[in-house]
C-alpha cells in the first residue's frame, strides 16, 4: 500500500496536501508525504469564538444525548481502525500493531464516556439546619484546549475529547506539528459521526495546526478555561504557569522516567517479557517507557543474561511490516539525544550493550536506533533525565527500601512497577512508603495502561489525570447548592443576627 493510498484511505485529499508551508515527513524513510498550512493567529481566535458559541448550545444538551454522540464517534473510529492505525504508523513510526492499539484506546474511551454520560452525579449532603437540604452538582465548564504530542498522536486527543464532550465542553485541538495528518484524519471521522448524530452546534471539535506560538494563543486565552497539555516537562512548566496566571485549569501530562524493581522472588521469565515490551515498545518513545531497571543482586546476573539474549532477537525495520517489533525514532533530533545519552552514560561509568544506528544503508533518512542496555554502578545524572529512546539503565540493589528510594529519586513520577511473588513486598511498594508515582503496577510492566483508570503522574509529570476513573471532574465545575424548603430562616453555625 503506497503512502498516498494510506492517506486516501483515511479520507484525506492528497491533492490538497501538496502546497502547504509545513513539510510532513514520515520517519519510516524520511520521505515527504504531505505539506500542510499552519493556522494564523486570527484563525485561532476565530476557533475560540466558535467554540464559545458551540458551548452555549452544547452545555444545554442533556448529558446522555451528548453521550450518544460520543458512542457514534466510537463506532466510526472502530470502523476506521485499520486505516487510522496505519496512518499513525506512517506518521509517527510506531509499529502497525501499536497503531491499531492506539486506535483501540480511542474506541474504548468512547465506550467508557458514553456510559459515564448517565453518571455525572454529585452528592446529597445533610444540612445542619432544619428544613434545608444540600447537594453538589457538576456543570459544564467551557471550551477545552488539547495540546498533544507526536508519540500518541490520536489517543491523547480522544482521552480528553470523549470526556470533555460528554461533560458539555467543546474541544480545540492543537496536535504536534510533527503529526498533523492523523489529526486531520480524526477530524474527518469526527465530522462523519456528527452527520450521523444529527443536530449539533458547529465547532464541537476544531483543529489548529502550527508550532508552539499557535498553541500559546489558546493557552493565554481566558475564553479557554481548560488546557490539557501532553509533552515535555519544559513545555508543561510554561503552559502551567500561563494558565495559572489567568486562573484557568490545566491538566498536565509531562515527562516520565519509569522504573521496575525485580525482587528475588520474581518470575524472571515473566519479567523479561514485561521488560522487553515496556523498554523497547514504540522505540522507547512512550511517556510510560521503562527506563530504569533496579534488580536484586541475587537475580541480577541471570536476568540480565536473559534480557541481553532477548534484545538480540528483536527485529528492527519498517513499522508497516508486521514482522518488525521496533520502528524508527521520530526524527534526527531524537537520534542525536539518544547518542548523547549513551555517551554520557559511558562517561558516568556505564557499560553499554547494544546501541548505535541500524539500517543506515537501507534507510539513509530514517533514524533507526538499536535498543541499548546500560549497566550502571549507581544512579547517576543521566538516569535522572528522560531520554525518549530505547535506552534501559540497569543497576543492582540489596534491600527493598534501597530499591524504592532509587526508584523515587528522580524528578518525574509517572509509572512504576515491581516484580515479586512476596505479598509483603508488593503491598509495601503500593503503600505510602512505596512508589511515589501516579501509576504503580505489580507483576506487569510500566506501559500499557487501560483507559478505565485515571492516567497521570506526580512531581514533574504534572499531576494531571486523563481517561478513566473520576478524571471527568477535571472538565467540569463543582457547584454546592443549599435549598431552604421551610418557612423559617435559620442561619448556619446557629448564628443569631438581628434577633431579639
HUUR-V728521 format. One line per field, one symbol per residue. ss: DSSP state (@ for helix, = for strand, . for the rest). psi: psi as a letter, one per 20 degrees, with the letter a starting at -180 (. if undefined). Layout:
ss=???
psi=???
This chain:
ss=..@@@@@@@....@@@@....====......=====....@@@@@@@@@@@@@@@@@@....@@@@@@@@@@@@@@@@@.@@@@@@@@@@@@...@@@@@@@@@@@@@@@@@@@@@.......==......=========...====.......@@@@@@@@@@@@....====.....@@@@@@@@@@@@@@@@@@.......===....@@@@@@@@@.....=====..@@@@@@@@@@@@@...=====....=====.....@@@@@@@@@@@@@@@@@.....=======...@@@@@@@@@@@@@...=.........=.....@@@@@@@@@@@@@@@@...====..==.........==..====.....@@@@......=======..@@@@@@@@@...==.=====...@@@@@@@.........====...........==..==......==...@@@@@=========.......@@@......
psi=prghhgghhjjqohhikhjrhppoqpigjjqpirpqpqqrhhgghhhgghhghhhhghhipqghghhhghggghghgghjggghhhhggghiiqqhhhgghghhhggghggghghhijkmqaqpppqipqkqqqqprpqqhapopporrhhmihghghggggggghijprppporqiimhhhghhhhggghhhghhgcpqqqjhpqppqaahhghhgghipijnhpooppbqhgghhgggggghhjkapqopnbqqmqqpporhjqohggggggggghhiqkkjkqhjqohpoopqhhjgghghghghgghiipppaoiioiiqipbrrhagghhghghgghghgghjjqoppbrrqqkhhhmhjqnpppqppopqhroaghhipopmrmpopprqrgqhggghgggilqhrlfqrqpoqjohggghghjahjcpkrhpoqpkrairlqqihqppraacjihirprcbckihhijrqpppqppojajrmqqqjkppokq.
